[in-house]
Amino acid sequence: MELAYYSDYAVRLVNTEEPARGRDSLTTVESVRELFGANAQAARRATDADVTRFRSVRARLRAVFEAADEGDETLAVDLLNSTLLEFPVSPQISGHDTRDEDGKPDWHMHLADHPSNATAGFAAIAAMGLAFHLTSHGVDRLGLCEAAPCRNAYLDTSTNRSRRYCSDRCATRANVAAYRARKRLETELSGETRRTADSAQPSSPSTDR
């Protein structure tokens, strides 16, 4: 079962909102359907009612990332467990679309669509995928971008647990901002040094004629 693939579902959903910027792209049933990616069959089940449902699940998954980002592992796990209990997965054997070298079905496990509604199906897959990533790599591998004001979620798969940003774009922006801040500080310190040196020089005595 390629559960690592499903872990991205949670990230995609959480990142439809940028709270600090006041942006929310999850506003229509079309935006809900886009989250399913290649799973067109599941996407077609989405209705206008799923917009509100998806937003509710999004808030719960963001809370998991926020707890992990703050180092509260127990809270992150408890929140995720709560979502897993509410939206249980339905494993299913599949192989009708793939063949092995002998032309036989390449049987494998995947997560079936939830019978209730589109939101329940997506939430079950997203929560299970996130749980797989958390238990395989650690709670500290769930993060929120440090390039303010961006707070997009990401899954750290780096070998040295060094990821801090959601994308290369944010990493570049943060590095540029840090460089400019250092240059401003250097300029200010240089100016203070010159002023201190000037004030320390003795003034030349005046000569009366």
Secondary structure in CASP SS format (residue, H / E / C, confidence):
PFRMAT SS
TARGET T0000
AUTHOR 0000-0000-0000
METHOD secondary structure of the structure
MODEL  1
M C 1.00
E C 1.00
L H 1.00
A H 1.00
Y H 1.00
Y H 1.00
S H 1.00
D H 1.00
Y H 1.00
A H 1.00
V H 1.00
R H 1.00
L H 1.00
V H 1.00
N C 1.00
T C 1.00
E E 1.00
E E 1.00
P H 1.00
A H 1.00
R H 1.00
G C 1.00
R E 1.00
D E 1.00
S C 1.00
L C 1.00
T C 1.00
T C 1.00
V H 1.00
E H 1.00
S H 1.00
V H 1.00
R H 1.00
E H 1.00
L C 1.00
F C 1.00
G C 1.00
A C 1.00
N C 1.00
A H 1.00
Q H 1.00
A H 1.00
A H 1.00
R H 1.00
R C 1.00
A C 1.00
T C 1.00
D C 1.00
A H 1.00
D H 1.00
V H 1.00
T H 1.00
R H 1.00
F H 1.00
R H 1.00
S H 1.00
V H 1.00
R H 1.00
A H 1.00
R H 1.00
L H 1.00
R H 1.00
A H 1.00
V H 1.00
F H 1.00
E H 1.00
A H 1.00
A H 1.00
D H 1.00
E C 1.00
G C 1.00
D C 1.00
E H 1.00
T H 1.00
L H 1.00
A H 1.00
V H 1.00
D H 1.00
L H 1.00
L H 1.00
N H 1.00
S H 1.00
T H 1.00
L H 1.00
L H 1.00
E H 1.00
F C 1.00
P C 1.00
V C 1.00
S C 1.00
P E 1.00
Q E 1.00
I E 1.00
S E 1.00
G C 1.00
H C 1.00
D C 1.00
T C 1.00
R E 1.00
D C 1.00
E C 1.00
D C 1.00
G C 1.00
K C 1.00
P E 1.00
D C 1.00
W C 1.00
H E 1.00
M E 1.00
H E 1.00
L E 1.00
A C 1.00
D C 1.00
H C 1.00
P C 1.00
S C 1.00
N C 1.00
A H 1.00
T H 1.00
A H 1.00
G H 1.00
F H 1.00
A H 1.00
A H 1.00
I H 1.00
A H 1.00
A H 1.00
M H 1.00
G H 1.00
L H 1.00
A H 1.00
F H 1.00
H H 1.00
L H 1.00
T H 1.00
S H 1.00
H H 1.00
G C 1.00
V H 1.00
D H 1.00
R H 1.00
L E 1.00
G E 1.00
L E 1.00
C C 1.00
E C 1.00
A C 1.00
A C 1.00
P C 1.00
C C 1.00
R C 1.00
N C 1.00
A E 1.00
Y E 1.00
L E 1.00
D C 1.00
T C 1.00
S C 1.00
T C 1.00
N C 1.00
R C 1.00
S C 1.00
R C 1.00
R C 1.00
Y C 1.00
C C 1.00
S C 1.00
D H 1.00
R H 1.00
C H 1.00
A H 1.00
T H 1.00
R H 1.00
A H 1.00
N H 1.00
V H 1.00
A H 1.00
A H 1.00
Y H 1.00
R H 1.00
A H 1.00
R H 1.00
K H 1.00
R H 1.00
L H 1.00
E H 1.00
T H 1.00
E H 1.00
L H 1.00
S H 1.00
G H 1.00
E H 1.00
T H 1.00
R H 1.00
R H 1.00
T H 1.00
A H 1.00
D H 1.00
S H 1.00
A H 1.00
Q C 1.00
P C 1.00
S C 1.00
S C 1.00
P C 1.00
S C 1.00
T C 1.00
D C 1.00
R C 1.00
END
